[in-house]
Amino acid sequence: MSEKGDKLTESEELYRTLVETLPYPIVVIDVDGRIRRASEGMGDLCGTEKYKEFLGQPLLRFVAVGDRTKVGEKLRELFEKKTASVLKFGFVGPDRHVRDIEMSVSPIHDNGKITSFIGVMRDISERRRLEEEIRIRQEAIESSIGAIIMADLQGKLTQANWSFLNLFGYNEEKEVLGKRFESFWIRKIPSNKIIETVHSEGMWRGELVGINQNNGEFFVDASISIILDVKDEPIGIVGFFNDITERKQTQEKMREASKMAVLGEFVTGTAHEINNPIAIISGNAQYLLAKFDLNTLKKMGSREFKKMKESLEMINKHSLRCGEITRKLLTFARGGEETAIKPVKLNSILNDVLSMVEHQLELSEITVGKLFGRLPLVEVDPSQMNQVFMNLILNAQQAMRKGGKLTIKTEAIDHNQVQVEVVDTGEGIPEQNLGRVFEPFFTTRQPGEGTGLGLAVTYSIIKAHGGDIKLESKPGRGTKVMIELPVSAEPQSAFSLK
């Protein structure tokens, strides 16, 4: 494999034998950077039998243009330092095809002097392609707006992208690595069932509920699949999670609005149908009551007179009660009566309501505690707020059948909201009913004792005012209702204690 007439040193003769024997792409490069020897493996590397075309040519001629400076400097450095090294560069063979090459270069010594270098080449094009593919995939995962995780076959996380960390409120990937898949979800679908499905069917898809670092719940559409190697053997699990919380909330609001619209139409129609005969009954009862005087008494016995009068009073009383019920139905169906919102002193409204029910609370052996804070003016309809607090206080009274204590507390939460708490020491509400207390017609009282509209109307009014209402209760330990209302936007000279 040498050119005719070449005189080889003993070391070069040894390397020539090595080059001709080994089936690898090998070149011997002199100190001027020219190729003096080339193995048949160079032909295999370039897909040509004309591997002798390399002989006598500068190595840099076959190096991609972008890598020539780097390779030239490295060869000079190796000559000066008399050391071995590994070079990586683009190699352009006679076929003009560019290959990614890794070349291990070692000096050849003769009598203590470097006479040439031997380079063993390896085509790493496929490896570089795979590395680049992996890099691109990694970047795609990291930059994806969708949450993505990788896990081992047991479901322990090995990788999580930024979107997944952000979804759960984590700052660094190391905080989640090693955690089991099921630890992130609160609506428990047994994780082993999901993993079993992934193993048996190749994937699992469904909705999951997560909880972030601030204890906030969110919904995701999850797609979890098995990862297979080139031999179709499972090597891991990948999960894609799309946050659908906003969509779920919108759907729920639409369902609730549709349900309430249908209910409102029914209630409105029913209330109007009932109102007419009630008005007739009540009007006739009041007319007959007005006719009962001393002359009427003379014409009939006192016992008969008393019985008739009691019957008419009963008719009048219950017709008025029916009228009140239909009024509540109409108020609820309309989402609250037309409001006359203006800046008012909330403590004053509460004092007025308590004055109206003071005697009634005393008869029920209920003591009242007022913890009124200094409040800014609030934007409300006074008559509707009167109805709200009357409903809550009467509910509390009915919950304290054997007496108790009613505490009403007001305070300014911040510059934008005030809060009212109505707390009783009554029977409390079972946990299974807490989610239904604001539903229309839901009541735990005996038939005839309540319509189940009081809290529904209260909820409707508070929401119409841009406020919020929450309820906490435990059986035997009483109930606390918390209302938040917006502060008036008008300039306020001072907070009110009244």
Secondary structure, DSSP 8 states (H G I E B T S, - for coil): ---TT----HHHHHHHHHHHHS-S-EEEEETTSBEEEE-HHHHHHHT-S-GGGGTTSBGGGGB-GGGHHHHHHHHHHHHHHT--EEEEEEEE-TT--EEEEEEEEEEEEETTEEEEEEEEEEE-HHHHHHHHHHHHHHHHHHH-SSEEEEE-TTSBEEEE-HHHHHHHT-S-GGGTTT-BGGGGBSS---HHHHHHHHHHHSEEEEEEEEE-TTS-EEEEEEEEEEEE-TTS-EEEEEEEEEE-HHHHHHHHHHHHHHHHHHHHHHHHHHHHHHHHHHHHHHHHHHHHHHH-SHHHHHTS-HHHHHHHHHHHHHHHHHHHHHHHHHHHHHHHHTTS-----EEE-HHHHHHHHHHHHHHHHHHTTEEEEEEE--B--EEE-HHHHHHHHHHHHHHHHHH-TT-EEEEEEEEE-SSSEEEEEEEE-S----GGGGGGTTSTT---S-TTS--S-HHHHHHHHHHHTT-EEEEEE-TTS-EEEEEEEEB-SS--SS-B--
